[in-house]
């Protein structure tokens, strides 16, 4: 199966999701700012989400409720969508929102209400959907036009971290901790420590750093296996570094290089058990690496 969009489109991000019956959807977004939901069971375009005012940098799926996806955009907002009904449920933006492009977003693995986002304003923000959850539930039973749904603005995050001093282009939850990276040749693991009395405030305790040489350009994203045992990240020289996440001090599992892989690796994807890694390169090549069983 191959989905071809309009000529002007350039996809930046793709994520698997499904409807409430488990029918698989492929959700893609990019330069046009339109999210395409493709039904892979019948090879048809299921829905198009129009709402973002600029390009889409990342789409992630809620692991506990895979009919929900979240998108991070150049328009400085993060949006929560229901792929089943086509409804934009929540918009994370406004007074306490990002002040520049949002480059990455991620759902908390076990706390269904929490997301983390980061971007060109050098911050990582943690948001809670807890007080807006009735809208999420309402989005599944809504029968009127999606445009008539009472989409809510979430204007204030529960936590803002300044862990980096430059663009933050990738963030992922590791339990209640956060892995994030900027343009400083490293992935940082840190713990958000919230102040109960004052929302948005708190401290970030840096727990560990995973070095990645020649990784000093922005829009290089790392990926993890399902159980978050490892992270794979490419660099601007076409090499991949695979770090063990569950050990301290950090253990480098592998450094993958090939004479013909010289282009910057913008994104990687790890298989469920981490035994296969795909890398997506700036020259248009996709490389596949397989761990050799020992």
C-alpha positions as CSV (number, residue, x, y, z in Angstrom):
1,X,0.0,0.0,0.0
2,X,1.2,3.5,-0.8
3,X,-0.5,6.8,0.1
4,X,0.4,9.8,-2.1
5,X,-0.7,13.2,-1.0
6,X,-0.7,16.5,-2.9
7,X,2.6,17.6,-4.5
8,X,3.1,20.5,-2.0
9,X,2.9,18.1,1.0
10,X,6.1,16.9,2.7
11,X,5.4,14.6,5.6
12,X,7.5,15.0,8.8
13,X,5.8,12.5,11.1
14,X,3.7,9.4,11.1
15,X,2.1,7.3,13.9
16,X,0.0,4.2,14.2
17,X,-3.5,4.6,15.8
18,X,-6.8,2.7,15.6
19,X,-10.5,3.1,15.9
20,X,-12.4,1.7,18.9
21,X,-12.9,-1.6,17.1
22,X,-9.1,-1.9,16.6
23,X,-9.0,-1.2,12.9
24,X,-5.5,0.2,12.2
25,X,-5.1,3.8,11.1
26,X,-1.9,5.5,9.9
27,X,-1.8,9.1,11.0
28,X,0.5,11.5,9.1
29,X,1.3,15.2,9.1
30,X,3.8,17.6,7.8
31,X,4.5,20.9,6.1
32,X,0.8,21.6,5.1
33,X,-0.5,21.4,8.6
34,X,-3.3,18.9,7.7
35,X,-3.4,15.6,9.5
36,X,-4.3,12.6,7.2
37,X,-5.8,9.6,8.9
38,X,-5.5,6.6,6.5
39,X,-7.6,3.5,7.1
40,X,-5.1,0.7,6.1
41,X,-7.8,-2.0,6.3
42,X,-9.5,-0.6,3.2
43,X,-6.7,1.6,1.9
44,X,-8.8,4.7,2.0
45,X,-8.4,8.2,3.5
46,X,-10.5,8.0,6.6
47,X,-10.4,11.6,7.7
48,X,-8.4,14.8,7.3
49,X,-7.9,17.1,10.3
50,X,-7.8,20.8,9.6
51,X,-7.0,23.1,12.5
52,X,-3.4,23.7,12.9
53,X,-2.3,27.0,11.4
54,X,1.2,25.7,10.3
55,X,3.2,22.6,9.7
56,X,3.1,19.6,12.0
57,X,6.3,18.4,13.6
58,X,5.2,15.3,15.5
59,X,2.2,13.1,16.0
60,X,2.0,10.6,18.9
61,X,-0.6,8.0,19.8
62,X,-2.0,7.5,23.4
63,X,-0.9,3.9,24.2
64,X,-3.8,3.3,26.6
65,X,-6.4,4.7,24.3
66,X,-5.0,4.4,20.7
67,X,-8.0,6.3,19.2
68,X,-6.4,9.5,20.7
69,X,-3.5,11.2,19.0
70,X,-1.7,14.4,19.9
71,X,0.1,16.7,17.4
72,X,2.8,19.3,17.9
73,X,2.9,22.2,15.5
74,X,4.9,25.2,14.2
75,X,1.8,27.2,15.1
76,X,3.0,27.0,18.8
77,X,0.2,24.7,19.8
78,X,-0.4,21.0,20.7
79,X,-3.7,19.5,19.8
80,X,-5.5,16.4,21.0
81,X,-7.6,14.6,18.4
82,X,-10.0,11.6,18.3
83,X,-9.2,9.6,15.1
84,X,-12.6,7.8,15.4
85,X,-14.8,10.8,15.2
86,X,-12.4,13.4,13.7
87,X,-12.9,15.8,16.7
88,X,-10.3,18.2,18.0
89,X,-10.8,17.8,21.7
90,X,-8.2,20.0,23.3
91,X,-5.8,22.7,22.3
92,X,-2.7,23.2,24.5
93,X,-1.8,26.8,23.9
94,X,-2.3,30.3,25.1
95,X,-1.0,32.3,28.1
96,X,1.2,29.5,29.5
97,X,1.9,27.8,26.2
98,X,4.9,27.5,24.0
99,X,6.3,30.7,22.6
100,X,7.7,29.2,19.4
101,X,7.4,26.0,17.3
102,X,6.5,22.9,19.2
103,X,8.8,20.2,18.0
104,X,7.9,17.1,20.0
105,X,5.1,15.7,22.2
106,X,4.6,12.5,24.1
107,X,1.9,10.8,26.2
108,X,2.8,9.5,29.7
109,X,2.9,5.7,29.5
110,X,0.6,5.1,32.5
111,X,-0.9,8.4,33.6
112,X,-3.5,8.8,30.9
113,X,-4.0,12.5,31.7
114,X,-0.4,13.7,31.2
115,X,1.5,14.8,28.2
116,X,4.9,16.5,27.7
117,X,5.8,18.9,24.9
118,X,8.9,20.8,23.9
119,X,10.1,23.1,21.3
120,X,12.0,26.1,20.0
121,X,11.3,28.2,23.1
122,X,13.9,25.9,24.8
123,X,11.4,24.6,27.3
124,X,9.7,21.3,28.1
125,X,6.1,21.7,29.4
126,X,4.0,19.1,31.2
127,X,0.3,19.3,30.7
128,X,-2.6,17.7,32.5
129,X,-5.9,16.8,30.9
130,X,-7.5,15.6,34.2
131,X,-10.0,18.5,34.6
132,X,-10.9,18.3,30.8
133,X,-11.4,14.5,30.7
134,X,-15.2,14.8,30.3
135,X,-14.5,16.4,26.9
136,X,-12.3,13.5,25.9
137,X,-15.1,11.1,26.8
138,X,-17.7,13.3,25.1
139,X,-15.6,13.1,21.8
140,X,-16.4,9.4,21.5
141,X,-20.2,9.8,21.6
142,X,-20.5,13.1,19.7
143,X,-22.9,12.7,16.8
144,X,-23.1,16.3,15.5
145,X,-20.5,17.8,13.1
146,X,-17.0,17.7,14.5
147,X,-16.7,21.5,13.9
148,X,-19.5,22.0,16.4
149,X,-17.7,20.2,19.2
150,X,-16.9,22.5,22.2
151,X,-13.1,22.3,21.8
152,X,-11.3,23.5,25.0
153,X,-8.2,25.5,25.3
154,X,-5.7,24.3,28.0
155,X,-3.7,27.5,28.6
156,X,-1.5,26.5,31.5
157,X,0.9,23.6,31.9
158,X,1.4,22.0,35.3
159,X,5.2,22.2,34.9
160,X,7.7,24.1,32.9
161,X,11.3,23.0,32.7
162,X,14.3,24.8,31.4
163,X,16.7,21.9,31.2
164,X,18.2,23.0,27.8
165,X,19.5,26.3,26.6
166,X,18.6,25.8,23.0
167,X,15.8,24.2,20.8
168,X,14.4,21.0,22.4
169,X,13.5,18.8,19.5
170,X,12.6,15.4,21.1
171,X,11.0,14.4,24.5
172,X,9.9,11.0,25.7
173,X,8.6,9.8,29.1
174,X,10.6,7.2,30.9
175,X,8.1,6.3,33.6
176,X,7.7,9.6,35.5
177,X,11.1,10.8,34.3
178,X,11.7,12.6,31.0
179,X,14.3,12.0,28.3
180,X,14.9,15.1,26.2
181,X,17.5,16.4,23.8
182,X,18.7,19.6,22.3
183,X,21.7,20.4,20.1
184,X,24.3,19.5,22.7
185,X,25.4,16.1,21.6
186,X,23.5,14.3,24.4
187,X,20.1,13.0,25.6
188,X,19.3,14.1,29.1
189,X,17.3,12.1,31.6
190,X,15.7,14.2,34.3
191,X,13.0,14.2,36.9
192,X,10.3,16.9,37.1
193,X,9.8,17.9,40.8
194,X,6.5,19.8,41.0
195,X,5.6,22.4,43.6
196,X,2.2,21.4,44.8
197,X,1.1,24.9,45.7
198,X,2.2,26.7,42.6
199,X,1.3,25.1,39.2
200,X,3.8,25.5,36.5
201,X,6.7,25.9,38.9
202,X,9.2,23.4,40.2
203,X,12.7,22.0,39.6
204,X,14.2,19.6,37.2
205,X,16.7,17.1,38.7
206,X,19.1,15.9,36.1
207,X,19.7,12.1,36.6
208,X,21.8,11.1,33.7
209,X,23.2,12.0,30.3
210,X,23.7,9.8,27.3
211,X,26.4,11.2,25.0
212,X,25.8,11.3,21.2
213,X,28.8,12.7,19.3
214,X,28.2,14.9,16.2
215,X,24.6,15.5,17.2
216,X,24.6,19.3,17.3
217,X,21.9,20.1,14.7
218,X,18.2,20.3,15.4
219,X,15.4,18.0,14.3
220,X,17.2,14.8,15.2
221,X,14.8,12.5,17.1
222,X,15.5,9.4,19.2
223,X,13.2,6.4,19.6
224,X,12.8,3.6,22.1
225,X,11.7,0.0,22.2
226,X,8.3,-0.8,23.7
227,X,9.6,-1.5,27.2
228,X,12.0,1.5,27.1
229,X,15.1,-0.7,27.6
230,X,17.0,1.2,24.9
231,X,17.1,4.4,22.9
232,X,18.4,4.7,19.3
233,X,19.5,8.0,17.9
234,X,21.3,9.0,14.7
235,X,23.7,11.9,14.2
236,X,24.7,14.3,11.4
237,X,27.3,11.8,10.1
238,X,25.0,8.9,9.5
239,X,25.9,6.9,12.6
240,X,23.5,5.5,15.2
241,X,24.0,5.2,18.9
242,X,22.0,2.7,20.9
243,X,22.0,3.4,24.6
244,X,20.8,1.1,27.4
245,X,18.3,3.2,29.4
246,X,17.9,1.1,32.5
247,X,21.5,1.2,33.7
248,X,23.5,3.7,35.6
249,X,26.1,4.8,34.6
250,X,24.8,4.6,30.9
251,X,25.9,1.6,28.8
252,X,26.4,2.0,25.1
253,X,24.8,-1.1,23.5
254,X,25.9,-0.4,20.0
255,X,27.5,2.2,17.7
256,X,26.2,1.5,14.2
257,X,28.0,2.8,11.1
258,X,28.3,1.9,7.4
259,X,30.5,3.4,4.7
260,X,27.5,4.4,2.6
261,X,25.5,6.0,5.5
262,X,27.0,9.5,5.6
263,X,23.8,11.7,5.6
264,X,22.3,13.1,8.8
265,X,19.8,10.7,10.4
266,X,16.7,12.6,11.3
267,X,14.6,9.9,12.9
268,X,14.9,6.3,14.0
269,X,12.3,3.7,14.8
270,X,12.9,0.7,17.1
271,X,10.8,-2.5,16.8
272,X,8.8,-3.8,19.8
273,X,11.7,-5.7,21.3
274,X,14.4,-3.4,20.0
275,X,16.0,-6.0,17.7
276,X,15.4,-4.0,14.5
277,X,16.2,-0.3,14.0
278,X,15.1,1.8,11.1
279,X,16.8,5.0,10.4
280,X,15.5,7.8,8.2
281,X,18.2,9.8,6.5
282,X,18.2,13.3,5.0
283,X,19.3,11.9,1.6
284,X,15.9,10.0,1.4
285,X,17.4,6.6,2.3
286,X,15.8,4.4,5.0
287,X,18.3,1.9,6.6
288,X,17.4,-1.2,8.4
289,X,19.6,-2.7,11.1
290,X,19.0,-6.1,12.6
291,X,20.5,-7.4,15.9
292,X,22.3,-10.7,15.3
293,X,21.0,-13.3,17.7
294,X,23.9,-14.5,19.9
